[in-house]
Amino acid sequence: MSIQNIKAILIDDELTSLKNLKQKIDEFCKQIVVIGAFDKPEEAIPAIRDLMPDVLFLDIEMPKMNGFRMLEQLGDYNAEIIFTTAYNHYAIDALRVSAFDYLVKPVAIEDLENTVKRLLAKKEMHTRERMHVLKQSINQEKSQENKIAVPLTDGLEFIVIKDIVRIESSAGYSRIFLMKGQPILVTKLLKDFEDMLTPYHFFRVHNSHLINLKYIKKYLRGIGGQVLLENGDIIDVSRRKKDEFINLIHM
């Protein structure tokens, strides 16, 4: 399987470091496409949500909002994090928040190339594994008769999987939309539901949306496109997810 280009956004308050890193990526890491570079983290946050990069190269030490604080502001976002720092002691903190890797500035070309090689290998392996699970799940729709338990303020509610049309991320919570009844707001991240429901023929078409593939009524073409579901909801498909989604629904 050929690996697709990986889209990256760079964030560093030092313009010299920002330009230096972009130049090295452009010259030595051809499979990384830099789709944005920001010297102000507060400006990067809406761009990240809109452009949906696969990886962030993020400076740790920045005034007003450091790298850790920016990730807190960003919230539930599924991207690899590669910290850049001039201070080795930040490595421990980087590992603590499960960053993919960290690079010490000024970034050495060899270190950058090794990090990118590992990133490409991980993405290819993850894509193969996810597609394998999704292909298996197509012939196991009867498993949607199972129930999942979701946490509510007064206890747990058990929901039959086949009744779930889609789940939407909502500021640290998730909103479950059913074929019948009102949406249910629960204290779980969308990533938790993605991990739980992918084997049951669900797919995350967008950073904010997980859908039950059995309820797709129509795909509407566009930059990423949109999905019309049987309950009438229209959900955006992100540009980053479009190819994988199209391949899946054409199988």
C-alpha positions in Angstrom: 0.0 0.0 0.0 1.4 3.4 -0.9 1.4 5.9 1.9 -0.3 9.2 1.2 1.3 12.5 2.0 1.1 13.6 5.6 -0.2 17.1 6.2 1.6 19.2 8.8 1.1 22.4 10.6 4.1 24.1 12.3 3.8 26.4 15.4 6.8 28.3 16.8 6.9 31.9 18.1 10.4 32.3 16.7 10.1 33.1 13.0 13.7 32.1 12.3 13.1 28.6 13.8 9.8 28.3 12.0 11.3 29.1 8.6 14.3 26.9 9.3 12.1 23.9 10.1 9.8 24.4 7.1 12.9 24.6 4.8 14.3 21.4 6.1 11.0 19.6 5.8 10.5 20.8 2.3 14.0 19.8 1.3 14.5 16.5 3.1 11.1 15.1 3.9 9.1 15.2 0.7 6.2 13.2 2.0 5.4 15.8 4.6 3.3 18.7 3.2 3.3 21.8 5.3 -0.2 23.3 5.0 0.3 26.0 7.6 3.0 27.7 9.7 2.1 30.0 12.7 4.2 32.1 15.1 1.1 32.7 17.3 -0.5 29.6 18.8 -3.9 31.3 19.3 -4.1 31.8 15.5 -3.1 28.2 14.9 -6.0 26.7 16.8 -8.8 27.6 14.4 -6.6 26.7 11.4 -5.9 23.2 12.9 -9.6 22.6 13.4 -10.3 23.8 9.8 -7.4 22.2 7.9 -7.2 18.9 9.8 -3.5 18.2 9.7 -2.1 14.8 10.4 0.8 16.1 12.6 1.7 19.2 14.5 5.3 20.3 14.9 4.8 22.3 18.1 7.2 24.5 20.0 6.9 24.0 23.8 8.3 27.3 25.1 6.2 30.2 23.8 5.1 33.4 25.5 1.4 33.8 26.6 0.5 30.3 25.5 3.0 27.5 25.6 2.7 24.2 23.7 1.0 22.3 26.5 -1.5 25.1 27.1 -2.3 25.2 23.4 -3.1 21.5 23.3 -5.5 22.0 26.2 -7.2 24.8 24.3 -7.4 22.7 21.2 -9.2 19.9 23.0 -10.1 16.6 21.5 -8.1 16.5 18.3 -6.7 13.4 16.7 -3.2 14.3 15.4 0.3 13.3 16.1 2.3 15.8 18.2 6.1 16.4 17.6 7.4 18.9 20.1 10.3 21.2 19.2 12.3 22.6 22.1 15.6 24.2 22.9 15.6 22.5 26.3 16.2 18.8 26.9 14.4 18.8 30.2 11.1 19.3 28.4 11.4 15.8 27.0 9.9 14.3 30.2 6.9 16.5 29.9 6.5 15.7 26.2 6.4 12.0 27.0 3.9 12.7 29.8 1.4 14.1 27.4 2.0 11.2 24.9 3.7 13.2 22.2 4.8 11.2 19.2 8.4 12.6 19.5 10.4 15.7 20.3 13.1 17.5 18.4 15.8 19.7 20.0 16.4 23.0 18.3 18.1 23.8 16.1 16.7 20.7 14.5 19.3 18.4 13.0 18.4 17.0 9.6 19.2 13.4 10.6 16.9 13.7 13.7 14.1 15.2 11.6 14.4 12.4 8.9 14.4 9.7 11.6 11.3 11.1 13.2 9.5 11.4 9.9 10.4 7.8 8.9 8.9 6.6 12.2 5.8 8.8 11.6 5.3 7.4 8.1 5.7 3.8 9.3 3.2 4.3 12.1 0.6 5.9 9.8 0.9 3.1 7.2 0.6 0.4 9.9 -2.4 2.2 11.5 -4.1 2.6 8.2 -3.7 -1.1 7.4 -5.0 -2.2 10.8 -8.0 0.2 10.7 -9.0 -0.9 7.2 -8.7 -4.5 8.2 -11.0 -4.0 11.1 -13.5 -2.0 9.0 -13.5 -4.7 6.2 -14.2 -7.4 8.8 -17.0 -5.4 10.4 -18.9 -5.2 7.1 -19.9 -8.8 7.4 -20.7 -8.6 11.1 -23.6 -6.2 11.1 -25.6 -8.5 13.4 -23.1 -7.5 16.1 -24.9 -4.1 16.2 -27.6 -5.9 18.2 -25.1 -5.6 21.2 -25.5 -2.8 23.7 -23.0 -0.2 25.0 -23.2 1.5 28.4 -22.9 5.3 28.4 -22.3 7.4 31.6 -25.1 9.9 32.5 -25.3 12.2 35.5 -27.6 9.7 37.4 -26.0 6.4 36.3 -25.5 4.4 33.1 -27.8 4.0 30.1 -27.6 0.9 27.9 -28.0 1.7 24.2 -28.4 -0.8 21.4 -25.7 -0.1 18.9 -27.9 -0.4 15.8 -30.0 2.5 17.2 -27.1 5.0 17.0 -27.1 7.0 13.8 -24.1 9.2 14.7 -22.1 10.7 17.5 -20.9 14.3 17.6 -18.1 15.9 19.6 -19.3 18.7 21.9 -16.7 20.6 23.9 -15.2 17.7 25.8 -18.5 15.7 25.8 -20.2 13.6 23.1 -23.8 13.9 21.8 -25.4 10.6 20.7 -28.0 10.9 18.0 -30.5 8.0 17.8 -33.0 7.0 15.1 -35.7 7.7 17.6 -35.8 10.0 20.6 -33.8 13.0 21.7 -29.9 13.2 21.5 -28.1 12.1 24.6 -25.2 14.2 26.0 -22.6 12.0 27.7 -19.3 12.6 29.5 -17.1 10.7 27.0 -14.8 11.9 24.3 -15.5 11.1 20.7 -12.2 9.3 20.5 -13.4 6.9 23.1 -16.5 6.1 21.0 -14.4 5.8 17.9 -12.2 3.1 19.6 -15.3 1.3 20.9 -17.5 1.4 17.8 -15.1 1.0 14.8 -15.5 -2.8 14.9 -19.2 -2.3 14.7 -19.2 -0.6 11.3 -18.8 3.0 12.4 -16.4 5.5 10.8 -15.1 8.9 11.9 -15.7 11.0 8.8 -14.6 14.3 10.5 -12.9 15.5 13.6 -16.3 16.1 15.2 -18.4 13.3 13.7 -18.6 9.5 14.0 -21.3 7.9 11.9 -23.0 4.5 11.6 -22.2 3.4 8.1 -25.5 1.4 7.8 -27.4 4.7 7.9 -25.7 6.3 4.9 -28.4 7.3 2.3 -26.3 9.4 -0.1 -22.8 10.8 -0.5 -22.6 14.4 -1.8 -19.5 15.3 -3.7 -17.3 18.3 -2.7 -13.8 19.2 -1.4 -14.4 16.6 1.3 -18.0 16.0 0.5 -21.0 15.4 2.7 -23.0 12.4 3.9 -26.8 12.4 4.0 -28.0 10.0 6.7 -31.3 8.2 6.8 -32.6 10.5 9.6 -32.0 13.6 7.4 -28.8 14.8 9.0 -26.1 16.0 6.6 -22.5 15.6 7.9 -19.3 17.0 6.5 -16.5 14.6 5.4 -13.1 16.1 6.1 -10.6 16.4 3.2 -8.2 14.3 5.3 -10.7 11.4 5.6 -12.3 11.6 2.1 -10.1 9.0 0.3 -10.3 6.4 3.1 -14.1 6.9 3.3 -14.7 6.6 -0.4 -12.6 3.4 -0.6 -14.5 2.0 2.3 -18.0 2.6 1.0 -17.0 1.3 -2.5 -15.9 -2.0 -1.1 
